[in-house]
């Protein structure tokens, strides 16, 4: 009972085509999902649009973030420095640390 090799070849071609289509569909779904999560509109990447109140004439010297907190090193018009920590999701001021020279 010999199997016709052309029938086996056709079956193999059909399997390869189906698997190729499945790979392309899977990669397309994966790429769309990645772009959807990275470029999700309205979320702003977890950042708030807010105004942090600073005294007039102040300037931000440095900025550092960890988790949901963003710390700003602020120099006032009188030269005094302070660290203002804000919640990066809401923009709310979490605390202020005034830096003073040792006496």
DSSP file (Angstrom, degrees, kcal/mol; ACC not computed):
  #  RESIDUE AA STRUCTURE BP1 BP2  ACC     N-H-->O    O-->H-N    N-H-->O    O-->H-N    TCO  KAPPA ALPHA  PHI   PSI    X-CA   Y-CA   Z-CA
    1    1 A X              0   0    0      0, 0.0     2,-0.4     0, 0.0     0, 0.0   0.000 360.0 360.0 360.0  92.2    0.0    0.0    0.0
    2    2 A X        -     0   0    0      1,-0.0     2,-0.4     0, 0.0     0, 0.0  -0.698 360.0-133.0 -90.8 137.6    2.0    2.9   -1.3
    3    3 A X        -     0   0    0     -2,-0.4     2,-0.4     1,-0.0    -1,-0.0  -0.728  26.0-112.7 -89.8 137.0    1.0    6.4   -0.5
    4    4 A X    >>  -     0   0    0     -2,-0.4     4,-1.5     1,-0.2     3,-0.6  -0.561  20.8-146.9 -70.2 123.4    0.9    8.9   -3.3
    5    5 A X  H 3> S+     0   0    0     -2,-0.4     4,-2.1     1,-0.2    -1,-0.2   0.755  94.7  60.7 -67.0 -24.9    3.7   11.4   -2.6
    6    6 A X  H 3> S+     0   0    0      2,-0.2     4,-2.1     1,-0.2    -1,-0.2   0.861 103.4  50.5 -70.8 -33.8    1.8   14.2   -4.2
    7    7 A X  H <> S+     0   0    0     -3,-0.6     4,-2.0     2,-0.2    -2,-0.2   0.906 111.4  48.0 -68.1 -41.1   -1.1   13.8   -1.8
    8    8 A X  H  X S+     0   0    0     -4,-1.5     4,-2.3     2,-0.2    -2,-0.2   0.891 111.0  51.5 -64.8 -40.1    1.4   14.0    1.1
    9    9 A X  H  X S+     0   0    0     -4,-2.1     4,-2.6     2,-0.2    -2,-0.2   0.902 108.5  50.9 -64.9 -41.7    3.1   17.0   -0.3
   10   10 A X  H  X S+     0   0    0     -4,-2.1     4,-2.4     2,-0.2    -1,-0.2   0.917 110.8  48.7 -61.9 -43.4   -0.3   18.8   -0.7
   11   11 A X  H  X S+     0   0    0     -4,-2.0     4,-2.2     2,-0.2    -2,-0.2   0.914 111.8  49.3 -62.3 -43.0   -1.1   18.1    2.9
   12   12 A X  H  X S+     0   0    0     -4,-2.3     4,-2.3     2,-0.2    -2,-0.2   0.902 110.5  50.4 -64.1 -41.8    2.3   19.3    4.0
   13   13 A X  H  X S+     0   0    0     -4,-2.6     4,-2.5     2,-0.2    -2,-0.2   0.911 109.9  50.7 -62.1 -42.6    1.9   22.5    2.0
   14   14 A X  H  X S+     0   0    0     -4,-2.4     4,-2.5     2,-0.2    -2,-0.2   0.905 110.6  48.9 -62.8 -42.3   -1.6   23.1    3.5
   15   15 A X  H  X S+     0   0    0     -4,-2.2     4,-2.5     2,-0.2    -1,-0.2   0.919 112.1  48.6 -63.4 -43.9   -0.2   22.7    7.1
   16   16 A X  H  X S+     0   0    0     -4,-2.3     4,-2.4     2,-0.2    -2,-0.2   0.903 112.5  48.2 -64.0 -42.1    2.7   25.1    6.4
   17   17 A X  H  X S+     0   0    0     -4,-2.5     4,-2.5     2,-0.2    -2,-0.2   0.931 112.4  48.2 -64.8 -45.3    0.4   27.7    4.9
   18   18 A X  H  X S+     0   0    0     -4,-2.5     4,-2.2     1,-0.2    -2,-0.2   0.924 113.8  46.9 -62.0 -44.5   -2.0   27.5    7.9
   19   19 A X  H  X S+     0   0    0     -4,-2.5     4,-2.2     2,-0.2    -1,-0.2   0.887 111.3  52.0 -65.5 -38.2    0.8   27.7   10.4
   20   20 A X  H  X S+     0   0    0     -4,-2.4     4,-2.3     2,-0.2    -2,-0.2   0.915 110.0  48.2 -62.8 -43.4    2.3   30.7    8.5
   21   21 A X  H  X S+     0   0    0     -4,-2.5     4,-2.6     1,-0.2    -2,-0.2   0.897 110.6  51.9 -63.8 -40.4   -1.0   32.5    8.5
   22   22 A X  H  X S+     0   0    0     -4,-2.2     4,-2.4     2,-0.2    -2,-0.2   0.888 109.6  49.6 -64.1 -39.1   -1.4   31.8   12.3
   23   23 A X  H  X S+     0   0    0     -4,-2.2     4,-2.5     2,-0.2     5,-0.2   0.931 111.9  47.7 -64.8 -45.9    2.1   33.2   12.9
   24   24 A X  H  X S+     0   0    0     -4,-2.3     4,-2.2     1,-0.2    -2,-0.2   0.924 113.7  47.5 -62.8 -44.4    1.4   36.4   11.0
   25   25 A X  H  X S+     0   0    0     -4,-2.6     4,-2.5     1,-0.2    -1,-0.2   0.912 112.1  50.1 -62.8 -42.6   -2.0   36.9   12.7
   26   26 A X  H  X S+     0   0    0     -4,-2.4     4,-2.2     1,-0.2    -2,-0.2   0.908 111.6  47.3 -62.8 -42.7   -0.4   36.3   16.1
   27   27 A X  H  X S+     0   0    0     -4,-2.5     4,-2.6     2,-0.2    -1,-0.2   0.877 111.9  51.3 -66.8 -37.7    2.4   38.8   15.5
   28   28 A X  H  X S+     0   0    0     -4,-2.2     4,-2.5    -5,-0.2    -2,-0.2   0.931 110.9  47.3 -64.9 -45.3   -0.2   41.4   14.2
   29   29 A X  H  X S+     0   0    0     -4,-2.5     4,-2.2     1,-0.2    -2,-0.2   0.906 112.9  50.0 -62.1 -42.0   -2.3   41.0   17.3
   30   30 A X  H  X S+     0   0    0     -4,-2.2     4,-2.2     2,-0.2    -2,-0.2   0.923 111.8  47.1 -62.9 -45.6    0.8   41.3   19.5
   31   31 A X  H  X S+     0   0    0     -4,-2.6     4,-2.5     2,-0.2     5,-0.2   0.910 112.2  49.8 -64.3 -42.6    2.0   44.4   17.7
   32   32 A X  H  X S+     0   0    0     -4,-2.5     4,-2.2     1,-0.2    -1,-0.2   0.911 111.5  49.1 -63.0 -42.0   -1.5   46.1   17.9
   33   33 A X  H  X S+     0   0    0     -4,-2.2     4,-2.2    -5,-0.2    -1,-0.2   0.890 110.8  49.8 -66.0 -39.8   -1.8   45.3   21.6
   34   34 A X  H  X S+     0   0    0     -4,-2.2     4,-2.6     2,-0.2     5,-0.2   0.944 113.5  45.5 -63.6 -48.0    1.7   46.7   22.3
   35   35 A X  H  X S+     0   0    0     -4,-2.5     4,-2.4     1,-0.2    -2,-0.2   0.860 111.6  53.5 -64.0 -35.3    0.9   49.9   20.4
   36   36 A X  H  < S+     0   0    0     -4,-2.2    -1,-0.2    -5,-0.2    -2,-0.2   0.915 113.3  42.0 -65.7 -42.5   -2.5   50.2   22.1
   37   37 A X  H >< S+     0   0    0     -4,-2.2     3,-0.7     2,-0.2    -2,-0.2   0.890 118.4  44.7 -73.0 -39.5   -0.9   49.9   25.6
   38   38 A X  H 3< S+     0   0    0     -4,-2.6    -2,-0.2     1,-0.2    -3,-0.2   0.920 122.5  35.7 -70.8 -43.4    2.0   52.3   24.9
   39   39 A X  T 3< S+     0   0    0     -4,-2.4     2,-0.3    -5,-0.2    -1,-0.2  -0.045  77.8 155.6-103.1  32.4    0.0   54.9   23.1
   40   40 A X    X   -     0   0    0     -3,-0.7     3,-0.8     1,-0.1     4,-0.5  -0.434  41.0-128.6 -64.8 123.5   -3.2   54.7   25.1
   41   41 A X  T 3  S+     0   0    0     -2,-0.3    -1,-0.1     1,-0.2    -2,-0.0  -0.376  82.0  21.0 -74.3 148.1   -4.9   58.1   24.7
   42   42 A X  T 3  S+     0   0    0     -2,-0.1    -1,-0.2     1,-0.1    -2,-0.1   0.167 102.0  84.6  86.4 -18.9   -6.1   60.1   27.7
   43   43 A X  S X  S-     0   0    0     -3,-0.8     3,-1.8     5,-0.0     4,-0.3   0.751  74.2-153.4 -87.7 -24.3   -3.8   58.4   30.2
   44   44 A X  G >   -     0   0    0     -4,-0.5     3,-1.2     1,-0.3    -3,-0.1   0.739  64.8 -69.8  55.9  26.7   -0.8   60.6   29.6
   45   45 A X  G 3  S-     0   0    0     -5,-0.4    -1,-0.3     1,-0.3     3,-0.1   0.766  93.0 -56.5  67.1  23.7    1.4   57.7   30.7
   46   46 A X  G <  S+     0   0    0     -3,-1.8     2,-0.3     1,-0.3    -1,-0.3   0.533 106.1 130.9  85.2   6.4    0.3   58.2   34.3
   47   47 A X    <   -     0   0    0     -3,-1.2    -1,-0.3    -4,-0.3    42,-0.2  -0.738  49.8-135.4 -97.1 142.5    1.3   61.9   34.5
   48   48 A X        -     0   0    0     40,-2.3     2,-0.8    -2,-0.3    42,-0.1  -0.573   7.8-134.1 -89.8 155.6   -0.9   64.6   35.7
   49   49 A X        +     0   0    0     -2,-0.2     2,-0.3    40,-0.2    40,-0.0  -0.922  55.7 135.7-105.1 103.7   -1.5   68.0   34.1
   50   50 A X        -     0   0    0     -2,-0.8     2,-0.5    42,-0.0    41,-0.1  -0.933  54.4-117.7-146.6 163.9   -1.2   70.2   37.1
   51   51 A X        -     0   0    0     -2,-0.3     2,-0.6     2,-0.0    -2,-0.0  -0.939  20.7-151.5-108.3 126.4    0.3   73.5   38.4
   52   52 A X        -     0   0    0     -2,-0.5     2,-0.4    40,-0.1    40,-0.1  -0.874  23.5-125.9 -97.3 119.5    2.7   73.3   41.3
   53   53 A X        +     0   0    0     -2,-0.6     2,-0.3     0, 0.0    -2,-0.0  -0.498  36.9 170.2 -72.1 123.9    2.6   76.5   43.2
   54   54 A X        -     0   0    0     -2,-0.4     3,-0.1     4,-0.1     4,-0.0  -0.962  39.5 -98.0-127.9 147.4    6.0   78.2   43.6
   55   55 A X    >   -     0   0    0     -2,-0.3     3,-1.9     1,-0.1     2,-0.0  -0.274  53.8 -86.7 -60.9 152.0    6.8   81.6   45.0
   56   56 A X  T 3  S+     0   0    0      1,-0.3    21,-0.4    20,-0.0    -1,-0.1  -0.350 116.1  23.7 -59.7 136.7    7.4   84.3   42.4
   57   57 A X  T 3  S+     0   0    0      1,-0.3    -1,-0.3    -3,-0.1     2,-0.1   0.393  92.7 131.4  87.2  -2.7   11.0   84.4   41.3
   58   58 A X    <   -     0   0    0     -3,-1.9     2,-0.3    18,-0.1    -1,-0.3  -0.412  37.2-164.1 -77.9 157.8   11.7   80.8   42.2
   59   59 A X  E     -A   75   0A   0     16,-2.1    16,-2.9    -2,-0.1     2,-0.5  -0.997  22.1-118.4-143.0 147.8   13.3   78.4   39.8
   60   60 A X  E     +A   74   0A   0     -2,-0.3    14,-0.2    14,-0.2     3,-0.1  -0.745  26.7 179.1 -86.3 123.0   13.7   74.6   39.7
   61   61 A X  E     +     0   0A   0     12,-3.5     2,-0.3    -2,-0.5    13,-0.2   0.801  65.2   0.4 -92.0 -35.3   17.3   73.5   39.9
   62   62 A X  E     -A   73   0A   0     11,-1.2    11,-2.8     2,-0.0     2,-0.3  -0.978  57.3-155.3-153.9 159.6   16.9   69.8   39.8
   63   63 A X  E     +A   72   0A   0     -2,-0.3     2,-0.3     9,-0.2     9,-0.2  -0.999  11.8 176.0-143.0 139.6   14.2   67.1   39.6
   64   64 A X  E     -A   71   0A   0      7,-2.5     7,-3.7    -2,-0.3     2,-0.4  -0.997   9.0-161.3-145.6 141.2   14.1   63.5   40.7
   65   65 A X  E     +A   70   0A   0     -2,-0.3     2,-0.3     5,-0.2     5,-0.2  -0.956  13.0 172.5-128.4 145.3   11.4   60.9   40.6
   66   66 A X  E >   -A   69   0A   0      3,-2.4     3,-2.0    -2,-0.4     2,-0.2  -0.912  66.5 -40.4-148.4 120.6   10.7   57.6   42.3
   67   67 A X  T 3  S-     0   0    0     -2,-0.3    21,-0.0     1,-0.3     0, 0.0  -0.455 124.5 -21.0  64.1-128.6    7.5   55.7   42.0
   68   68 A X  T 3  S+     0   0    0     -2,-0.2    20,-3.3    -3,-0.1    21,-0.4   0.422 119.8  93.7 -92.2   0.3    4.6   58.1   42.1
   69   69 A X  E <   -AB  66  87A   0     -3,-2.0    -3,-2.4    18,-0.2     2,-0.5  -0.768  52.5-168.2-100.6 140.5    6.6   60.9   43.8
   70   70 A X  E     -AB  65  86A   0     16,-2.8    16,-3.0    -2,-0.4     2,-0.5  -0.991   8.9-158.1-125.2 121.8    8.4   63.7   42.0
   71   71 A X  E     -AB  64  85A   0     -7,-3.7    -7,-2.5    -2,-0.5     2,-0.5  -0.872   4.7-164.6-106.0 131.3   10.9   65.8   44.0
   72   72 A X  E     -AB  63  84A   0     12,-2.9    12,-2.7    -2,-0.5     2,-0.8  -0.952  14.6-144.7-115.0 128.4   11.8   69.3   42.8
   73   73 A X  E     -AB  62  83A   0    -11,-2.8   -12,-3.5    -2,-0.5   -11,-1.2  -0.852  29.6-170.2 -89.5 113.9   14.8   71.2   44.2
   74   74 A X  E     -AB  60  82A   0      8,-3.2     8,-2.3    -2,-0.8     2,-0.5  -0.885  16.8-156.3-114.4 134.9   13.6   74.8   44.2
   75   75 A X  E     -AB  59  81A   0    -16,-2.9   -16,-2.1    -2,-0.4     6,-0.2  -0.952  17.8-144.1-109.8 124.6   15.7   77.9   44.8
   76   76 A X    >   -     0   0    0      4,-3.2     3,-1.8    -2,-0.5   -19,-0.1  -0.227  31.5 -97.6 -78.8 172.7   13.7   80.9   46.0
   77   77 A X  T 3  S+     0   0    0    -21,-0.4    -1,-0.1     1,-0.3   -20,-0.1   0.733 125.3  55.8 -63.9 -22.1   14.4   84.6   45.0
   78   78 A X  T 3  S-     0   0    0      2,-0.1    -1,-0.3     1,-0.0     3,-0.1   0.429 121.3-106.9 -89.7   1.2   16.3   85.0   48.3
   79   79 A X  S <  S+     0   0    0     -3,-1.8     2,-0.1     1,-0.3    -2,-0.1   0.297  74.8 138.0  92.1  -8.6   18.6   82.1   47.4
   80   80 A X        -     0   0    0     -5,-0.1    -4,-3.2     1,-0.0     2,-0.3  -0.451  42.4-145.0 -70.4 142.3   17.1   79.7   50.0
   81   81 A X  E     +BC  75  99A   0     18,-0.6    18,-2.5    -6,-0.2     2,-0.3  -0.830  21.3 171.9-111.5 149.1   16.6   76.2   48.7
   82   82 A X  E     -BC  74  98A   0     -8,-2.3    -8,-3.2    -2,-0.3     2,-0.6  -0.981  29.5-126.1-148.6 157.4   13.8   73.7   49.4
   83   83 A X  E     -BC  73  97A   0     14,-3.2    14,-2.9    -2,-0.3     2,-0.5  -0.937  22.2-165.5-108.5 120.0   12.7   70.3   48.2
   84   84 A X  E     -BC  72  96A   0    -12,-2.7   -12,-2.9    -2,-0.6     2,-0.5  -0.927   4.6-159.6-107.6 123.2    9.0   70.2   47.1
   85   85 A X  E     -BC  71  95A   0     10,-2.9     9,-3.2    -2,-0.5    10,-1.6  -0.901  13.2-179.0-107.0 126.9    7.6   66.7   46.6
   86   86 A X  E     -BC  70  93A   0    -16,-3.0   -16,-2.8    -2,-0.5     2,-0.6  -0.883  34.4-110.9-123.0 154.1    4.5   66.2   44.5
   87   87 A X  E  >  -B   69   0A   0      5,-2.7     4,-3.2    -2,-0.3   -18,-0.2  -0.753  25.4-150.6 -80.7 120.1    2.4   63.3   43.5
   88   88 A X  T  4 S+     0   0    0    -20,-3.3   -40,-2.3    -2,-0.6    -1,-0.1   0.678  91.8  51.9 -71.9 -15.9    3.1   62.8   39.8
   89   89 A X  T  4 S+     0   0    0    -21,-0.4    -1,-0.2   -42,-0.2   -40,-0.2   0.838 127.5  17.4 -86.2 -35.1   -0.4   61.3   39.1
   90   90 A X  T  4 S-     0   0    0     -3,-0.2    -2,-0.2     2,-0.1     3,-0.1   0.661  92.0-128.2-110.4 -21.5   -2.4   64.1   40.7
   91   91 A X     <  +     0   0    0     -4,-3.2     2,-0.2     1,-0.3    -3,-0.1   0.470  56.1 149.3  84.1   1.9    0.0   67.0   41.0
   92   92 A X        -     0   0    0     -5,-0.2    -5,-2.7     1,-0.1     2,-0.5  -0.457  54.2-114.6 -71.7 139.5   -0.8   67.4   44.7
   93   93 A X  E     -C   86   0A   0     -7,-0.2    -7,-0.3     1,-0.2     3,-0.1  -0.640  29.9-174.4 -74.6 120.8    2.1   68.8   46.9
   94   94 A X  E     -     0   0A   0     -9,-3.2     2,-0.3    -2,-0.5    -8,-0.2   0.783  60.2 -32.9 -87.3 -30.9    3.0   65.9   49.3
   95   95 A X  E     -C   85   0A   0    -10,-1.6   -10,-2.9     2,-0.0     2,-0.4  -0.958  47.3-130.4-179.9 162.9    5.5   67.9   51.3
   96   96 A X  E     -C   84   0A   0     -2,-0.3     2,-0.5   -12,-0.2   -12,-0.2  -0.997  12.2-163.8-131.2 133.0    8.1   70.6   51.5
   97   97 A X  E     -C   83   0A   0    -14,-2.9   -14,-3.2    -2,-0.4     2,-0.5  -0.968  12.4-150.6-117.6 115.1   11.6   70.3   53.0
   98   98 A X  E     -C   82   0A   0     -2,-0.5     2,-0.5   -16,-0.2   -16,-0.2  -0.740   9.8-143.4 -89.0 129.6   13.3   73.6   53.6
   99   99 A X  E     +C   81   0A   0    -18,-2.5   -18,-0.6    -2,-0.5     2,-0.4  -0.819  24.3 175.5 -95.6 124.6   17.1   73.4   53.5
  100  100 A X        -     0   0    0     -2,-0.5     3,-0.1   -20,-0.1     2,-0.0  -0.973  33.2-107.7-129.3 142.9   18.9   75.6   56.0
  101  101 A X        -     0   0    0     -2,-0.4     2,-0.1     1,-0.1     0, 0.0  -0.366  42.0-102.9 -66.9 148.2   22.7   75.9   56.7
  102  102 A X              0   0    0      1,-0.1    -1,-0.1    -2,-0.0     0, 0.0  -0.401 360.0 360.0 -68.6 147.6   23.9   74.4   60.0
  103  103 A X              0   0    0     -2,-0.1    -1,-0.1    -3,-0.1    -2,-0.0   0.380 360.0 360.0-107.6 360.0   24.7   76.8   62.8
